[in-house]
């Protein structure tokens, strides 16, 4: 009778790979947390947005909304990292976003968003996930940041459906994001991008 001995090598390799992956994970990445702490009013933030320079200042903060004001407009950012589209009368269920706080890698929520423009009212579904905690390098310097992924798509019937994604690096020590990569992944504006890089931050 021939006996077949199953090798334990594959199991050993798997266990070793898992151990290496664990050891290579940044220390404290999943234990790191951050509460909402906006920049002081008057803080100046300078960016390149698609390689064009834009400078503004923090005009105020309330209920996790941070207002970044330029010479031409005010742009609200939920938590200092998610830009809200007030030009489309956006209404977002921020109560669901509260489950993300304190920020911690692995947290995820899905919420509904309502928009109104010249064509009428429509809804989207937005999923937000705190993907991790890592260093980010931008012209303003290198910072430790939470990486936040956002995906949004229209729901129900719509004449022009779309989907879009954000990847955001939020820096707790600044109370604001340092980098944002935005792309429309489907729809009429498919391929449109908006890339933000923090160039300078100055205290009031």
Long-range contacts (C-beta under 8 A, 24 or more apart in sequence): 26-133, 26-134, 28-133, 29-105, 29-132, 29-133, 29-134, 30-104, 30-105, 30-106, 30-133, 32-104, 32-105, 32-133, 32-146, 33-102, 33-103, 33-104, 34-102, 34-103, 34-104, 34-146, 34-170, 34-172, 35-101, 35-102, 35-103, 36-64, 36-79, 36-80, 36-101, 36-175, 37-172, 37-175, 38-66, 38-80, 38-175, 38-176, 39-66, 39-80, 39-174, 39-175, 39-176, 39-201, 40-203, 40-204, 41-204, 42-204, 43-201, 43-202, 43-203, 43-204, 44-200, 44-201, 44-202, 44-204, 45-176, 45-198, 45-200, 45-201, 46-198, 46-199, 46-200, 46-201, 46-202, 47-196, 47-197, 47-198, 47-199, 48-139, 48-196, 48-197, 48-199, 49-194, 49-195, 49-196, 50-193, 50-194, 50-195, 53-199, 57-204, 58-176, 58-204, 63-94, 64-94, 64-97, 64-101, 66-175, 66-176, 68-176, 77-176, 77-177, 79-170, 80-170, 80-174, 80-175, 80-176, 80-177, 81-148, 81-168, 81-170, 81-176, 81-177, 81-180, 82-128, 82-148, 82-150, 82-166, 82-168, 83-180, 85-115, 88-115, 88-116, 88-117, 89-115, 89-116, 89-117, 90-114, 90-115, 91-115, 92-126, 97-128, 100-128, 100-130, 103-130, 103-146, 103-148, 103-170, 103-172, 104-130, 105-130, 105-131, 105-132, 105-133, 105-146, 106-130, 112-155, 113-152, 119-159, 122-154, 122-156, 122-158, 123-154, 123-155, 123-156, 124-152, 124-153, 124-154, 124-155, 125-152, 125-153, 125-155, 126-150, 126-151, 126-152, 127-151, 127-152, 136-169, 136-171, 136-178, 136-179, 138-178, 138-179, 138-197, 138-198, 138-199, 139-197, 139-198, 139-199, 139-200, 140-178, 140-198, 140-199, 140-200, 140-201, 143-169, 143-171, 143-173, 143-174, 143-178, 144-171, 144-172, 144-173, 145-169, 145-170, 145-171, 145-172, 145-177, 145-178, 145-179, 146-170, 146-172, 153-186, 160-187, 160-188, 161-186, 161-187, 162-186, 162-187, 162-188, 162-189, 162-190, 163-187, 174-201, 176-201
